[in-house]
Amino acid sequence: MSILEFKHINIEDKPIFDDYFSEEDYHASECCFGSIFIWRGCYDTYWAISHGCLLLKVTVNGNTFMLPPFGGVSEDLPKVLDALKEYFGGPFEIHGVYEHTLERFQKYLPELTGFVEDRDNWDYVYLQEKLATLSGRKYHQKKNHYNAFVKEHPDYVYETITEANKDECIAFGKAWCAEREKTDPSIACESCAIEEGLNNMERLNIRGGLIRLDGQVKAFSFGEKGGQDTAVIHVEKADADIRGLFTAINKEFVDHEWKDVTYINREEDMGKEGLRKAKESYKPEFMVKKYSTKVL
């Protein structure tokens, strides 16, 4: 019997994950419990502890892989790798290896080679101040979009998401996803993630914001603090037919809810051309680069 016993993630595990993720400021979207929890319907996640390291095993579309170990003592990494080899009994993959972790692997696990860039999963990280103000020449076009929205909808209302209005956001999110599932099946699990996140806001320490037009929710966004000075934005939905609304919810949410962080992580683009273009248009301060490798 393997010494590793993986358990399915549940909300009661949050304090354990928080302890490990707070040891370093990774800036990465995977390093916050809420993200892992709400997306577990798409990314089936199990966890275990080995030699003081938190191990996460993820299955996506039938493909199982590991995330890099979190925490622990670097000198114990060879023991952790041995435990994983025993568990899998054959080759396995490690995804989401950050540059800092890559250096750690190269020093303490020199047998691991063949790391390849996983560009589709690099995180886009921005300065909070820039997104909140849209100031500077780089954001001139975005500021124009925002100003056009305000001019066309001077009576728009921004609200913090609470128990009183979260169900409206869930309903809007379900309708938004249902419409787009027809052409993009990968969106199917987003509706569940939205419901999980908004129904567990307090327990997951999630913050959210919405915009109303004529009393109706037309956009919302939510995320959580990851690490010491980074907010990770998990979901952003808006009526695409309303000019400047995506820009408005991005700006208003960051400005109202995230004054206590330096960076905003807007997660990866998953290789989708439209998402990549949109995220690049906000001029990231830096990218959280990720790599993958196969352990033989």
C-alpha positions, 0 to 999 in steps of 0.5 A: 500500500502506498504511503500516500493517501489522497483525499478529495478536497472539501471546504473544511480543508481551507485552513490547511491550504492557507497555511501552505500558500501563505509561506511564500507570495507565489502571485499564482492563481493556483495558490489560493484555496477558493480557486481550487475549491470552486473549480473542482468540478472541472479540475477534480482535485485531491490532496495529501501531505508528504514529508511536510509538503502539500501535494495536489493531484488534479484530473482534467478530461481524464488526464491526471497530473501533479502540481509542484509540492508546496512548503516543506524543506527543500532537502526533503524533495527527493523523498517526496518524489520517491513517494510519488513514484511509488504512488503512480507506479510509472511515469507521471506529469507535473504541471504548473511549475513556477520559475521559483519552484523550477530553481528549487527542483534544479538544485534538489531534484537534478534528475528532473529535466525536460521542462517545457513552457506551458504558455496557455496557463501563464497568469497575467498580473497587473498593478492594482493602481493601474487597473483602478485608475486606468491612468497613463498612456498605456491605458488611454484606450481603456479609459476611453471605453470606460468614459464612453460607458459612463457617458451612455449610462450615467445612472449605472450603480456599482454594488459590493456582492452580498447575501442580499444580491448574490442570487441575482449574480448567480442567475445572470452567470447561469444565463451567460454561460448557457448562451455560450455553451452552445459554441464553447462546451468548455464553459459548461462548468463555469456556472457551477464554479460561480454558484460555488463561489458566491454561495460560499463567499464568507467561508472562502473569503471571496469579495465580489462586485456588480454593476446594475443598469436600470435595476438589473445586474448586467455585470459582476466579478469576484475573487480572493486574496492570494498570498500577501499582496495579490488579489486573484480574480476568478470570475468576470461576466458582463453583457457583451452587447453593452459598450465598455461594460467589461472595462467598467466592471474590471475598473470598479471592482478593483477600485472598490474592493482591492485597495489593500493589495499591490497586484491583481492576478487575472489568471490565464488565457487557456490558449483562447485567442480572444481571452489572450488578446483581452488580457494582453490589452491591459498591459500586464506588469508581469506574467507568472510563467509555468512549466511542465515536465514528465517524471519517468 
